[in-house]
């Protein structure tokens, strides 16, 4: 049946994703072509055959695949940060939010993005992202950390307030 073939195609790509071995770099540091192919095939399967008996397992696979892709994007962002390329890191982390909004690691990527904005002295952006973590992921551990940062930032003036003080 067509739905089974489409599911098996996604599963085949999923099984090609490199695993973590002791003698090789972690999988999130390696080429993600098979991971991206698996995501594309599974998304296609889920959209085309939403009533297939394989949907439940496909949803589980999609979650694993998207988390793997988010881990890779965070790895790349951390690489940029290690090279003091904060803007490149912030942009990369924004892509995570857009491409993988349902991935379980999105709040972690958002937290790293907010901290990066803070280090860039982009306080409004930092406040916005911390606030979004709290709003959209209130039960995630990063929401507590975001609240602590927002409480700390509340004592610092916004750019608009700073401009008003400078003018007056």
Secondary structure as UniProt FT lines:
FT   HELIX           2..16
FT   TURN            22..23
FT   HELIX           27..29
FT   HELIX           33..48
FT   TURN            50..51
FT   TURN            53..54
FT   HELIX           55..82
FT   TURN            83..84
FT   HELIX           86..99
FT   TURN            101..102
FT   TURN            104..105
FT   HELIX           106..119
FT   TURN            120..121
FT   HELIX           123..136
FT   TURN            138..139
FT   HELIX           141..153
FT   TURN            154..155
FT   HELIX           159..167
//
